[in-house]
Amino acid sequence: MFKFFPTALGGRQGPTSADRYACIFEVDNEYFDCRLLLDDVGPIWPGSHARVPIKFLFSELIMPNLSIGKEFYLKEIRRIGRGVIQALS
C-alpha cells in the first residue's frame, strides 16, 4: 500500500497513466527502476492511496532489500509517494 503525496506537498502535478507508471523505488537509501502495474487499478491521482503490483527492472538486485512491513518511497525527481510492503512474490 502506498500514498502519492498531494501536489501541494511535492507530489505529482496530475494522475498516472491508466495502465502502467514508471518511477524510481527507494528502499534503504538505494534506488531501483520499477513499474506500477495499473491495469486493474487505473490512474492514480496525487493524494490517493493505492495497492498495486510493482515490477522491477532487475528484481534479483532488489529482493534482498525487501521484506513485509518495510517502508519505501516512490520518486521522480523528488519523493512523490510513500508506502509499506504488504506482500512479496
C-alpha positions in Angstrom: 0.0 0.0 0.0 1.3 3.5 -0.8 0.1 7.0 -0.9 1.0 9.6 -3.6 1.7 12.9 -1.9 -0.7 15.7 -2.8 0.6 18.2 -5.4 0.9 21.0 -2.7 3.3 18.7 -0.7 5.6 17.9 -3.6 3.6 15.2 -5.3 2.8 14.8 -9.0 1.0 17.5 -10.9 -1.5 15.0 -12.3 -2.5 11.4 -12.4 -0.5 8.4 -13.7 -1.4 6.7 -16.9 -4.2 4.1 -16.7 -2.1 1.0 -17.4 1.4 1.4 -16.0 3.7 4.0 -14.4 7.5 4.0 -14.4 9.3 5.6 -11.5 12.2 5.0 -9.0 11.6 2.8 -6.0 13.7 3.9 -3.0 14.3 1.5 -0.1 17.2 1.5 2.4 18.6 4.6 0.7 19.1 2.6 -2.5 17.3 3.2 -5.8 15.7 0.8 -8.3 13.7 1.2 -11.5 10.2 -0.1 -11.2 6.8 -0.1 -13.0 3.5 0.1 -11.2 1.1 -2.2 -13.0 -2.2 -0.3 -13.1 -4.3 -2.4 -15.5 -6.7 -3.4 -12.6 -6.5 -0.1 -10.8 -6.5 2.7 -13.4 -4.9 6.1 -13.0 -3.8 7.2 -9.5 -4.2 10.8 -8.6 -2.0 12.9 -6.3 -3.1 12.5 -2.7 -4.6 9.0 -3.4 -3.9 5.7 -1.7 -3.4 2.5 -3.8 -2.4 -1.1 -3.6 -0.8 -2.2 -6.8 1.7 -4.8 -8.1 5.1 -3.5 -8.8 7.5 -5.0 -11.3 11.2 -4.3 -11.0 13.6 -4.0 -13.9 16.2 -6.1 -12.1 14.3 -7.9 -9.4 17.3 -10.0 -8.4 19.1 -6.8 -7.2 16.3 -5.5 -5.0 14.9 -8.8 -3.5 17.5 -8.8 -0.6 16.2 -5.3 0.4 12.5 -6.2 0.5 10.5 -7.5 3.5 6.9 -7.3 4.5 6.3 -4.2 6.6 9.3 -2.3 5.3 8.7 1.4 4.2 9.6 2.6 0.7 9.3 5.7 -1.3 8.4 6.4 -5.0 10.4 9.0 -6.8 10.5 11.1 -9.9 12.9 14.0 -9.4 11.9 14.1 -5.8 9.9 11.8 -3.5 6.3 11.7 -4.7 4.9 8.9 -2.5 5.5 6.6 0.5 4.4 3.1 1.1 4.8 -0.1 3.1 5.5 -3.5 1.5 2.5 -5.8 2.1 3.4 -8.9 0.1 6.2 -10.4 -1.9 6.0 -12.7 -4.8 
